[in-house]
Amino acid sequence: ADIVRMRNYPAQFFVEHAGDVEIDTIDDALIQDFYVWRRQNTFTHGKQVIPNDGTLRKEMNLLCSLLKYAHRKKLITDIPALTPPKHEDARRPAFTETEWKKLYSAARKWVKSANTHQPVHRDRFYCQHYVLILVNSGIRVGEARDLRWGNIRTLNTPDGAEIVATVKGKTGERDVVMNPNTRRYLQRLYDWRTSELGRAPDAAEYLFCHKDGRQIGSLRKSFDSLIDFAGVAYSSKGEKRSIYSLRHTYATFRLEEVSVYFVAKNMGTSVAMIERFYGQTRTKEQAQ
Protein backbone atom coordinates (compact mmCIF):
# COMPACT_ATOMS: atom_id res chain seq x y z
CA ALA A 1 0.00 0.00 0.00
CA ASP A 2 2.86 2.36 0.82
CA ILE A 3 4.49 1.75 -2.57
CA VAL A 4 1.20 2.44 -4.32
CA ARG A 5 0.80 5.66 -2.32
CA MET A 6 4.31 6.82 -3.26
CA ARG A 7 3.74 6.00 -6.94
CA ASN A 8 0.70 8.23 -6.98
CA TYR A 9 0.91 11.91 -5.96
CA PRO A 10 4.49 12.07 -4.55
CA ALA A 11 5.99 10.50 -7.68
CA GLN A 12 3.85 12.71 -9.92
CA PHE A 13 5.00 15.85 -8.14
CA PHE A 14 8.72 15.14 -7.75
CA VAL A 15 9.19 13.50 -11.16
CA GLU A 16 6.71 15.24 -13.46
CA HIS A 17 5.98 18.61 -11.89
CA ALA A 18 9.29 19.38 -10.15
CA GLY A 19 11.33 18.19 -13.12
CA ASP A 20 12.64 14.83 -11.82
CA VAL A 21 14.64 16.45 -9.02
CA GLU A 22 17.79 14.89 -7.60
CA ILE A 23 17.16 13.35 -4.19
CA ASP A 24 19.86 15.46 -2.57
CA THR A 25 17.94 18.63 -3.54
CA ILE A 26 14.78 17.61 -1.65
CA ASP A 27 14.47 19.93 1.32
CA ASP A 28 11.72 21.28 3.55
CA ALA A 29 10.90 24.11 1.12
CA LEU A 30 10.27 21.61 -1.69
CA ILE A 31 8.16 19.43 0.62
CA GLN A 32 6.10 22.52 1.48
CA ASP A 33 5.58 23.04 -2.26
CA PHE A 34 4.39 19.45 -2.48
CA TYR A 35 1.69 20.17 0.13
CA VAL A 36 0.53 23.19 -1.87
CA TRP A 37 0.53 21.29 -5.16
CA ARG A 38 -1.20 18.28 -3.57
CA ARG A 39 -4.04 20.41 -2.24
CA GLN A 40 -4.56 22.04 -5.63
CA ASN A 41 -4.19 18.94 -7.83
CA THR A 42 -6.18 16.22 -6.11
CA PHE A 43 -9.21 15.03 -8.03
CA THR A 44 -11.77 12.29 -7.39
CA HIS A 45 -14.04 11.34 -10.30
CA GLY A 46 -13.05 14.56 -12.06
CA LYS A 47 -13.96 16.76 -9.07
CA GLN A 48 -11.33 18.74 -7.20
CA VAL A 49 -10.98 17.83 -3.52
CA ILE A 50 -8.62 18.89 -0.74
CA PRO A 51 -6.78 16.04 1.01
CA ASN A 52 -6.78 16.33 4.79
CA ASP A 53 -3.66 16.95 6.83
CA GLY A 54 -3.62 13.33 8.02
CA THR A 55 -3.25 12.09 4.46
CA LEU A 56 -0.43 14.54 3.80
CA ARG A 57 1.34 13.53 7.03
CA LYS A 58 1.28 9.88 5.92
CA GLU A 59 2.91 10.87 2.66
CA MET A 60 5.43 13.04 4.52
CA ASN A 61 6.36 10.08 6.73
CA LEU A 62 6.91 7.93 3.64
CA LEU A 63 9.14 10.63 2.17
CA CYS A 64 11.06 10.74 5.47
CA SER A 65 11.59 6.98 5.22
CA LEU A 66 12.83 7.39 1.66
CA LEU A 67 15.30 10.09 2.73
CA LYS A 68 16.55 7.94 5.62
CA TYR A 69 17.12 5.08 3.20
CA ALA A 70 19.02 7.40 0.85
CA HIS A 71 21.15 8.52 3.80
CA ARG A 72 21.99 4.93 4.73
CA LYS A 73 23.01 4.31 1.13
CA LYS A 74 25.16 7.49 1.26
CA LEU A 75 23.14 9.11 -1.52
CA ILE A 76 22.62 12.18 0.67
CA THR A 77 24.83 13.60 3.41
CA ASP A 78 22.07 14.90 5.70
CA ILE A 79 18.43 14.10 6.33
CA PRO A 80 16.42 17.34 6.13
CA ALA A 81 13.99 18.11 8.94
CA LEU A 82 10.49 18.24 7.43
CA THR A 83 7.71 20.47 8.74
CA PRO A 84 4.34 18.67 9.03
CA PRO A 85 1.52 20.10 6.89
CA LYS A 86 -1.05 22.46 8.34
CA HIS A 87 -4.03 24.30 6.88
CA GLU A 88 -2.02 27.52 6.44
CA ASP A 89 0.18 25.66 3.92
CA ALA A 90 -2.75 25.60 1.49
CA ARG A 91 -1.12 28.38 -0.51
CA ARG A 92 2.31 29.88 -0.84
CA PRO A 93 2.63 33.55 0.20
CA ALA A 94 1.82 35.91 -2.66
CA PHE A 95 3.99 38.91 -3.48
CA THR A 96 2.63 42.26 -2.36
CA GLU A 97 2.41 44.99 -4.99
CA THR A 98 5.61 46.59 -3.65
CA GLU A 99 7.45 43.25 -3.64
CA TRP A 100 6.25 42.45 -7.15
CA LYS A 101 7.62 45.76 -8.48
CA LYS A 102 10.88 45.02 -6.69
CA LEU A 103 11.00 41.55 -8.24
CA TYR A 104 10.38 42.47 -11.86
CA SER A 105 12.70 45.47 -11.64
CA ALA A 106 15.49 43.34 -10.15
CA ALA A 107 14.89 40.68 -12.83
CA ARG A 108 16.07 43.10 -15.52
CA LYS A 109 19.37 43.68 -13.70
CA TRP A 110 19.69 39.94 -12.95
CA VAL A 111 19.39 39.07 -16.64
CA LYS A 112 21.63 41.91 -17.79
CA SER A 113 24.37 40.94 -15.32
CA ALA A 114 24.82 37.64 -17.19
CA ASN A 115 25.23 39.21 -20.65
CA THR A 116 28.79 37.91 -21.00
CA HIS A 117 27.85 34.31 -20.24
CA GLN A 118 25.38 33.20 -22.91
CA PRO A 119 24.03 29.96 -21.32
CA VAL A 120 23.36 31.73 -18.00
CA HIS A 121 21.94 34.75 -19.81
CA ARG A 122 19.51 32.49 -21.68
CA ASP A 123 18.42 30.68 -18.52
CA ARG A 124 17.80 33.96 -16.76
CA PHE A 125 15.94 35.50 -19.70
CA TYR A 126 13.60 32.50 -19.87
CA CYS A 127 13.06 32.51 -16.10
CA GLN A 128 12.30 36.24 -16.15
CA HIS A 129 9.61 35.77 -18.79
CA TYR A 130 8.27 32.65 -17.09
CA VAL A 131 7.70 34.76 -13.97
CA LEU A 132 6.08 37.60 -15.91
CA ILE A 133 3.75 35.26 -17.81
CA LEU A 134 2.66 33.25 -14.76
CA VAL A 135 1.84 36.33 -12.70
CA ASN A 136 -0.19 37.70 -15.61
CA SER A 137 -2.09 34.50 -16.39
CA GLY A 138 -2.43 32.44 -13.21
CA ILE A 139 -1.64 29.18 -15.03
CA ARG A 140 -0.23 26.25 -13.11
CA VAL A 141 3.40 25.14 -13.24
CA GLY A 142 2.56 22.02 -15.24
CA GLU A 143 0.34 23.98 -17.61
CA ALA A 144 3.14 26.45 -18.30
CA ARG A 145 5.62 23.65 -18.89
CA ASP A 146 3.35 22.05 -21.52
CA LEU A 147 2.41 25.32 -23.24
CA ARG A 148 3.27 25.43 -26.96
CA TRP A 149 3.25 28.34 -29.39
CA GLY A 150 0.28 26.83 -31.20
CA ASN A 151 -1.76 27.03 -27.98
CA ILE A 152 -1.74 30.84 -28.02
CA ARG A 153 -4.04 33.00 -30.13
CA THR A 154 -5.58 36.46 -30.28
CA LEU A 155 -9.32 36.62 -29.72
CA ASN A 156 -11.38 39.66 -30.73
CA THR A 157 -13.96 40.54 -28.07
CA PRO A 158 -16.22 43.53 -27.33
CA ASP A 159 -13.48 44.68 -24.92
CA GLY A 160 -10.82 44.49 -27.63
CA ALA A 161 -8.22 41.94 -28.73
CA GLU A 162 -7.30 39.51 -25.97
CA ILE A 163 -4.48 36.98 -25.68
CA VAL A 164 -5.91 33.54 -24.99
CA ALA A 165 -3.92 30.41 -24.18
CA THR A 166 -5.39 26.91 -24.33
CA VAL A 167 -3.90 24.88 -21.49
CA LYS A 168 -4.32 21.29 -20.42
CA GLY A 169 -5.01 20.89 -16.71
CA LYS A 170 -6.40 18.28 -14.38
CA THR A 171 -9.96 19.06 -15.46
CA GLY A 172 -9.10 18.94 -19.17
CA GLU A 173 -8.53 21.79 -21.59
CA ARG A 174 -9.54 25.36 -20.82
CA ASP A 175 -8.98 28.78 -22.32
CA VAL A 176 -7.07 31.25 -20.18
CA VAL A 177 -7.46 34.96 -20.83
CA MET A 178 -4.07 36.52 -20.13
CA ASN A 179 -3.59 40.07 -18.88
CA PRO A 180 -3.05 42.53 -21.79
CA ASN A 181 0.64 43.22 -21.01
CA THR A 182 1.40 39.51 -21.48
CA ARG A 183 1.47 40.19 -25.22
CA ARG A 184 4.85 41.92 -25.03
CA TYR A 185 6.35 39.19 -22.82
CA LEU A 186 5.29 36.55 -25.33
CA GLN A 187 6.65 38.66 -28.18
CA ARG A 188 10.05 38.93 -26.47
CA LEU A 189 10.23 35.15 -26.04
CA TYR A 190 9.15 34.63 -29.64
CA ASP A 191 11.76 37.09 -30.93
CA TRP A 192 14.51 35.50 -28.82
CA ARG A 193 13.68 32.03 -30.11
CA THR A 194 13.40 33.25 -33.70
CA SER A 195 16.85 34.82 -33.47
CA GLU A 196 18.24 31.66 -31.87
CA LEU A 197 16.82 29.37 -34.55
CA GLY A 198 17.26 31.67 -37.52
CA ARG A 199 13.57 31.16 -38.26
CA ALA A 200 10.22 31.36 -36.48
CA PRO A 201 9.58 28.55 -33.95
CA ASP A 202 7.14 25.83 -34.96
CA ALA A 203 3.62 25.90 -33.55
CA ALA A 204 4.33 22.58 -31.81
CA GLU A 205 7.40 23.87 -29.98
CA TYR A 206 7.26 24.51 -26.24
CA LEU A 207 7.35 28.14 -25.11
CA PHE A 208 9.76 27.29 -22.33
CA CYS A 209 12.36 25.15 -24.02
CA HIS A 210 16.08 24.49 -23.99
CA LYS A 211 18.21 25.66 -26.90
CA ASP A 212 17.74 22.27 -28.59
CA GLY A 213 13.94 22.54 -28.27
CA ARG A 214 13.55 20.14 -25.36
CA GLN A 215 10.92 21.06 -22.80
CA ILE A 216 12.33 22.77 -19.68
CA GLY A 217 11.42 20.46 -16.81
CA SER A 218 11.86 22.89 -13.92
CA LEU A 219 12.87 26.50 -13.35
CA ARG A 220 12.98 26.18 -9.58
CA LYS A 221 16.74 26.77 -9.18
CA SER A 222 16.68 29.82 -11.45
CA PHE A 223 13.61 31.18 -9.68
CA ASP A 224 15.23 30.73 -6.25
CA SER A 225 18.30 32.56 -7.54
CA LEU A 226 16.13 35.41 -8.84
CA ILE A 227 14.11 35.96 -5.66
CA ASP A 228 17.31 35.85 -3.59
CA PHE A 229 18.84 38.47 -5.91
CA ALA A 230 15.70 40.62 -5.62
CA GLY A 231 15.54 40.26 -1.83
CA VAL A 232 11.99 38.87 -1.84
CA ALA A 233 12.64 35.19 -1.07
CA TYR A 234 10.70 35.41 2.22
CA SER A 235 7.40 37.00 3.17
CA SER A 236 7.04 39.36 6.12
CA LYS A 237 6.06 36.28 8.16
CA GLY A 238 9.27 34.50 7.23
CA GLU A 239 7.59 32.11 4.78
CA LYS A 240 9.79 30.88 1.92
CA ARG A 241 8.35 31.75 -1.46
CA SER A 242 8.29 29.39 -4.41
CA ILE A 243 7.12 29.33 -8.01
CA TYR A 244 3.61 28.59 -6.68
CA SER A 245 3.63 32.10 -5.19
CA LEU A 246 3.27 33.43 -8.75
CA ARG A 247 -0.15 31.82 -9.22
CA HIS A 248 -1.27 33.14 -5.85
CA THR A 249 -0.03 36.60 -6.74
CA TYR A 250 -2.14 36.51 -9.91
CA ALA A 251 -5.22 35.55 -7.87
CA THR A 252 -4.63 38.24 -5.26
CA PHE A 253 -4.12 41.00 -7.84
CA ARG A 254 -7.02 39.96 -10.12
CA LEU A 255 -9.51 39.64 -7.26
CA GLU A 256 -9.05 43.36 -6.70
CA GLU A 257 -10.23 44.04 -10.27
CA VAL A 258 -12.68 41.37 -11.43
CA SER A 259 -15.24 38.97 -10.01
CA VAL A 260 -14.37 35.79 -8.14
CA TYR A 261 -16.23 33.86 -10.88
CA PHE A 262 -13.88 35.11 -13.60
CA VAL A 263 -10.80 34.33 -11.51
CA ALA A 264 -12.02 30.82 -10.67
CA LYS A 265 -12.82 30.01 -14.31
CA ASN A 266 -9.55 31.45 -15.58
CA MET A 267 -7.50 29.53 -13.00
CA GLY A 268 -9.34 26.27 -13.60
CA THR A 269 -10.65 25.92 -10.08
CA SER A 270 -13.89 26.42 -8.18
CA VAL A 271 -15.33 29.54 -6.60
CA ALA A 272 -15.30 27.68 -3.28
CA MET A 273 -11.55 27.08 -3.60
CA ILE A 274 -10.90 30.73 -4.40
CA GLU A 275 -12.99 31.88 -1.45
CA ARG A 276 -11.31 29.41 0.87
CA PHE A 277 -7.75 30.34 -0.10
CA TYR A 278 -8.29 34.05 -0.79
CA GLY A 279 -11.15 34.95 1.50
CA GLN A 280 -9.14 37.88 2.85
CA THR A 281 -9.11 39.54 -0.58
CA ARG A 282 -11.97 41.92 -1.32
CA THR A 283 -12.92 42.49 -4.94
CA LYS A 284 -14.08 45.89 -6.14
CA GLU A 285 -17.43 44.30 -6.76
CA GLN A 286 -17.65 43.23 -3.11
CA ALA A 287 -16.45 46.57 -1.82
CA GLN A 288 -19.20 48.55 -3.57
DAPEJO-V171948 format. One record per backbone hydrogen bond with DSSP energy under -0.5 kcal/mol. CO is the residue of the C=O (numbers start at 0). NH is the residue of the N-H. E is the energy in kcal/mol with one decimal. If there is no record, write none. Layout:
CO:NH:E
CO:NH:E
This chain:
0:4:-2.3
1:5:-2.3
2:6:-2.0
3:7:-0.8
4:7:-0.6
4:9:-0.6
5:10:-1.7
7:11:-2.0
8:12:-2.6
9:13:-2.7
10:14:-2.2
10:15:-0.7
11:15:-1.0
11:16:-1.9
12:17:-2.9
13:20:-1.6
14:19:-1.0
21:24:-1.9
22:25:-1.2
24:26:-0.6
26:30:-2.1
27:31:-2.4
28:32:-1.7
29:33:-1.8
30:34:-1.9
31:35:-1.9
32:36:-3.0
33:37:-3.1
34:38:-2.1
35:39:-1.3
36:40:-1.2
40:42:-0.6
41:48:-2.8
43:46:-1.7
46:43:-2.7
48:50:-0.6
51:55:-1.7
52:56:-2.4
53:57:-1.9
54:58:-1.7
55:59:-2.3
56:60:-2.6
57:61:-1.7
58:62:-2.0
59:63:-2.3
60:64:-2.1
61:65:-2.1
62:66:-2.3
63:67:-2.3
64:68:-2.1
65:69:-2.2
66:70:-1.9
67:71:-2.2
68:72:-1.9
69:74:-3.2
69:75:-0.9
70:73:-1.4
77:79:-0.7
79:81:-0.5
85:88:-2.3
86:89:-1.9
87:90:-0.8
95:99:-2.7
96:100:-2.1
97:101:-1.9
98:102:-2.3
99:103:-2.7
100:104:-1.8
101:105:-2.1
102:106:-2.0
103:107:-0.9
104:107:-0.5
104:108:-1.0
105:109:-2.7
106:110:-2.3
107:111:-2.4
108:112:-2.3
110:113:-1.5
111:114:-1.8
113:116:-1.8
113:120:-0.5
115:117:-0.5
116:120:-2.9
117:121:-2.7
118:122:-2.1
119:123:-2.6
120:124:-2.4
121:125:-2.5
122:126:-2.2
123:127:-2.8
124:128:-1.9
125:129:-2.0
126:130:-2.4
127:131:-2.1
128:132:-2.3
129:133:-2.4
130:134:-2.2
131:135:-1.1
133:136:-1.0
133:137:-2.7
135:178:-2.8
139:143:-2.3
140:144:-2.2
141:145:-1.6
143:146:-0.9
146:206:-2.6
147:150:-1.8
148:151:-1.5
150:165:-2.6
152:163:-2.9
154:156:-0.5
154:161:-2.9
156:159:-2.2
159:156:-1.5
161:154:-3.3
161:163:-0.6
162:177:-2.7
163:152:-2.5
164:166:-0.7
164:175:-3.0
166:168:-0.6
166:173:-2.0
168:171:-1.6
171:168:-2.5
173:166:-2.5
174:176:-0.5
175:164:-2.4
175:177:-0.7
178:181:-2.2
179:182:-1.7
180:183:-0.7
180:184:-0.9
181:185:-2.5
182:186:-2.2
183:187:-2.0
184:188:-1.9
185:189:-2.6
186:190:-2.7
187:191:-2.5
188:192:-2.5
189:193:-2.4
190:194:-2.4
191:195:-2.3
192:196:-2.4
193:197:-2.4
193:198:-0.9
201:204:-1.4
202:149:-3.1
204:148:-2.2
206:208:-1.1
207:215:-2.4
209:212:-2.1
213:209:-3.3
214:216:-0.6
218:222:-2.7
219:223:-2.8
220:224:-2.0
221:225:-2.2
222:226:-2.6
223:227:-1.7
224:228:-2.2
225:229:-2.5
226:230:-0.8
226:231:-2.3
226:232:-0.6
227:230:-0.5
232:240:-3.1
234:237:-2.0
238:234:-2.2
241:244:-2.0
242:245:-1.7
242:246:-0.6
243:247:-1.5
244:248:-2.0
245:249:-2.2
246:250:-2.1
247:251:-2.4
248:252:-2.7
249:253:-2.9
250:254:-2.2
252:255:-1.1
253:256:-2.0
253:257:-2.9
258:262:-1.9
259:263:-2.4
260:264:-2.2
261:265:-2.7
262:266:-2.2
263:267:-0.7
263:268:-2.6
264:267:-0.6
269:273:-2.1
270:274:-2.8
271:275:-2.1
272:276:-2.6
273:277:-2.7
277:280:-2.1
279:281:-0.5
280:282:-0.5
282:286:-2.0
283:287:-1.1
